[in-house]
Amino acid sequence: MEDDAGDRSSFVIGLIENRAKEVGVAAFDLRSASLHLSQYIETSSSYQNTKTLLHFYDPMVIIVPPNKLAPDGMVGVSELVDRLYSSIKKVRMARGCFDDTKGAVLVKNLAAKEPSALGLDTYYKQYYLCLAAAAATIKWTEAEKGVIIMNHSLLVTFNGSFDHMNIDATSVQNLEIIEPLQSTLWGTSNKKRSLFHMLKTTRTIGGTRLLRANLLQPLKDIETINARLDCLDELMSNEQLFFGLSQVLRKFPKETDRVLCHFCFKPKKVTNEALGIDNARKSQILISSIILLKTALDALPLLSKVLKDAKGFLLGNVYKSVCENEKYASIRKRIGEVIDEDVLHARVPFVARTQQCFAVKAGIDGLLDIARRSFCDTSEAIHKLANKYREDFKLPNLKIPFKNRQGFYFSIPQKDIQGNLPSKFIQVVKEIFLLICISEISSCDFLLIFYELVSKNQVLKHGNNIHCSTLELASLNVRNKSAAAECYIRTELCLEALVDAIREDVSVLTLLAEVLCLLDMIVNSFAHTISTKPVDRYTRPQFTDDGPLAIDAGRHPILEGIHNDFIPNNIFLSEASNMVIVMGPNMSGKSTYLQQVCLVVILAQIGCYVSACFATLRVVDRIFTRMGTGDNLESNSSTFMTEMKEMAFIMQNVSQRSLIVMDELGRATSSSDGFAIAWSCCEHLLAFKTYTIFATHMENLSELATIYPNVKILHFHVDIKSNRLDFKFQLKDGPRHVPHYGLLLAGVAGLPSSVIETARSITSRITEKEVKRMEVNCLQYHAIQMAYRVAQRVICLKYSNQDEDSIRQALQKLKESYIDGRL
């Protein structure tokens, strides 16, 4: 149905809420024929959860009920869409259209899987809002697109958003998952990319969309993650399988997933006529879909041959469910009875048009054969006309390209024209050819308009070539297009029985599209990215139920490709040490480090290798970030208010398995209030088992480690040489006071020396007392810190894979280190 959507969004979303702050979402993907239902309680007055879902789906249409008063403090989903998504088409439907009872019946009838497997019975009463949104979304789609959705044709998922890791829209932007904050790095000519652009080596549109969806909502199911990682292990160890799959996937058209829409959605013929839809164009799309499906099914035996000896669960499951499924052979046999064997999916416009006109075997329909002869005659006449012009006007390099909208036109190198172009030729005017395409004017009217343009004798230059036409060519174009349209309509009549037969087995086509998108992502994105890196630069991550987050020699997956000398760093978080405070001067690498940890976790949970020497993680359910400063003029929020809103959202939604990353907090208000807020927020988060990384300039915050043993202090190493900072970008244990680094940077910026000296004397008096107090506190709490370090090592041994003797030796060494005070 979305025949020329390309990379554009194909989601239609229904949104509805109630006064209990519950929001129901139905996201209908017209491209892949899938329906995703979610219902949740909105915990933020600014609708952060809803914004995150809308950012994930990137809809082309949003359907909402009429405006009404929202719960106290809530802006309401309708007003939210008006204010923040004004560029997206918004549709208001009567509240009667949001009927959860009708929605439940529709979902039950349209779902490709068994209703019991979807848990429909539990959703009827508890999750009625998303079913109500589904009713409105499906009703609008059928009415607007003029189609009937076939029974058991849709892939339906419930609560899809929260079966995956949740990354709010602000964090997606901060972590540069989809788009980079700055496209070019300062001081270099290198283009900075996002994680999505780095991995975007997929070859199909569906694979690219699946990659984007996985990055925005990584997996939480360890079994699925490990199945993908096992598949990568097999691909990396079996070059023949890897390159074989890469070559076979090229045989499948990149639009294979999109072809489903033309079988899942049955056109309403009466509605099409009433709306005046171009029947020839509709027929052409259907024929193209049949040809594309035939091409895809022709490539299945090749896929079967490559996967036959695959040993992994994922590839083996693909082989059993797709390659051994007899329904595909049955569909291919039915297509072969009607469609000519030599017809293949083509991208060159005129070749594609010819294939579509000659798709059906000769002799099936007499009127179709006549229309084909007319099409061939006009096509031949056009090429003869081009040969005539080459001879008559001495234009040996004259070419006759073809475009779907414009038809045939002449392309003449400018160097071949001596003086003016002959008066026969006229500029290719886009508007005129648009009139041809939609066929809303008669041939006589068209020729009159064209003759008027010819009299002006205008030409259009395209680089070194001139694009033009003539009256004769325009007339032949009209006849050629008319003959092609007749071929399309007659061909569709011949295909009616075939299309109905294919629609009976549409669920297996849905499965094929899913499998091809998944293989494209794993083979052409994950495996390809790993294979292009030096050996052992990427490693397989390990997962534990509730173990530590440990990354050895981790690197930023994007920046390491730009900086050849990128310095790797480690991270270790566990129950005994679940908060890390990272300190260091400006530009020492704190922000990069925070981004790096999050991106490695995301890579691991989409089932890809990670940029580290070793990594073990527990599954993260949400990533929260608080990075950057700046006023938000749209919401009338200052920098400090923006910080506080982001922190409030984190506090309200944090769970035991969250990962929180904060880059500065409280810097936008007075120093005393900012320090107090930062300290208080850290204490609040320490009450959870959540893993937290906090980068700060506030050296006083390191005192948290003297009170709370589960706080660890790290710093980025910096040398001072000749009053200049030498950044090492290397993370080291413990706090380290870099005296007056702010003053050194101020001097580099050009502040007067007298001002800097005065500031130096003031800051030295302030810090002298603080350093002494810190030393006293460290000595006072040394014993409990030692006990926590022992606990941390014991927890690590709990999750290790070592044998019993190795663990006994490690425990003995730990005991000796504790007695000697060397921990």
Secondary structure, DSSP 4 states (H G I P E B T S, - for coil): --TT-TTS--EEEEEEE-TTSEEEEEEEETTTTEEEEEEEE---TT-HHHHHHHHHH--SEEEEPPP-PPSTT---HHHHHHHH-TTSEEEE--GGG--HHHHHHHHHHHBSS-GGGGTHHHHHHHTHHHHHHHHHHHHHHHHHHTEEEPTT-BEEEESGGGGB-EE-HHHHHHTTSSS-S-SB-TTS-PBP--HHHHH---SSHHHHHHHHHHHHS-B--HHHHHHHHHHHHHHHH-HHHHHHHHHHHHHS-TTGGGGGHHHHEEE-HHHHHHHT--HHHHHHHHHHHHHHHHHHHHHHHHHHHHHTT--SHHHHHHIIIIIT-HHHHHHHHHHHHHB-TT-----SHHHHHHHHHT-BPTTS-HHHHHHHHHHHHHHHHHHHHHHHHHHHTT-TT-B--EETTTEE-EEEEGGG--SSPPTT-EE--HHHHHHHHHT-S-HHHHHHHHHHHHHHT--EEETTEEEEE-HHHHHHHHHHHHHHHHHHHHHHHHHHHHHHHHHHTHHHHHHHHHHHHHHIIIIIIIIHHHHTSPTTSSB--EEESS--EEEEEE--TTGGGT-TTPPPEEEEEBTTB-EEEEE--TTSSHHHHHHHHHHHHHHHHTT--BSSSEEEEEPPSEEEEE-----BTTTTB-HHHHHHHHHHHHHHH--TT-EEEEE--STTS-HHHHHHHHHHHHHHHHTS--EEEEEES-GGGGGHHHH-TTEEEEEEEEEEETTEEEEEEEEEES----TTHHHHHHHHHT--HHHHHHHHHHHHHHHHHHHHHHHHHHHHTHHHHHHHHHHHHHHHHHT----HHHHHHHHHHHHHHHHHT--
